[in-house]
Amino acid sequence: MSRTGKFVLALAAASIATAAVVGPELANADDRVKRSEVRELREAGKILPMEDILSRVRTAQPGQVVEIELEREDGRLVYEVKLIDDADAIHKLELDAASGEVLKRSRK
């Protein structure tokens, strides 16, 4: 597994209590949220705690979380979450980072 792959899996596992951000190599420069911004965004109440996001994700789509990214999309902060269900299908949910609202969902 690549270093980046290990980092993303480690983030998914460690993100229960903290906000997660994917390394710069995985997001477009315009879309990524800098690691230094995450704490500020959380403390200012601009993004929900990861516990809240994971709870909402599990309610919307049962499965094992395998990847979480915090990105900017059209000026909005969005958590992109990928899960694997019991049938090995991959689900991708995009949630508004401020409200937790599910904005998009897809299945592969």
N, C-alpha and C positions, 0 to 999 in steps of 0.2 A: 504494500500500500504506500502511496506517495506521502510525503510529509504533509502536504495540504490536506489529503484525505484523512490522515490521522488527526490533524488539527480540527477539522470539521466534526469528526466523530467525537472527539474529546469535548468540543464545545457543546454538542447535543447532550452529552452525559453530564457535563458540569454546569449546565445552564439553569438548573433548578432554582438556584438562589441569585443568579446574576444575569444581567443582560448580555447577550452574545452578539458578536460581530465577526464576520468572515474576513479573512485576510485580504489584502488589496489585490492579490493575484486572481481572486475569484469574482470580482465585481468590476464593472466599468468605473473609471475614475470619477465620472459625473454622478454615479448612483451610490457609491459606497459611503458608508458613514464611518468616519475615522474613529479609531479606538478611543482616542482622547475625548471624543464627543459623547460617548455612550453614558458615562457617569453623569455628565452635566445634563443630558437630556432626561435621564431617570430622576435625578434630584430636582429638576425643574418641573417634573410632572408631565413632560412632553411625550414620554413613552411609558407604557405600563410595565410593571415588574414582570420578569420572565415567568414567575409562578402563575400569574394571571393569564398570560398568553398560553402557557402549556395547558392550563385548565380549560380554557376556551377551545383550544385545538382538540383536546381529547373528547370534549363534548360534541364538537362538530364532526369529528372523524376518529373513531377508535383505531389504534395502531401504535406501532413503535416509532417514536421520533428518531430520525436519522440525520437530519440537517436543519439548521436554523440560520437564516441570514437577516440582517437588518439593512434595509436599503432605502434610498429615496426614489420614489416613482412619481413623476409629475408634481413635484414639490411636496409630496406626502411621505411620511415615514411609514414603512411597511415591513412587517415581519413576513418572510417567506419560509414556510415550514414544510419539510418533506417527511412523510411517514410511510411505513410499510404495514399493510394489513395482514390478517391471518391467511389470506389467499395469495400472498406475495405481490399484490398490486401496490404500486407506488402512487401515493396521493400527494398533491401539492396544494397547499392552502396559502393564501395571502391575506394577512390581517392588518387592519389599520393599527399602527403601533400605539396611537393615543387612545383609541376607544375599544380596541379588541374586536371590532366588527370584521366578520369574514367578508372580504371583498371579491375574491376569486377562488375557485377550486377546480382542480382537474385530476384525472386519474389516468395512469398508463398501465 
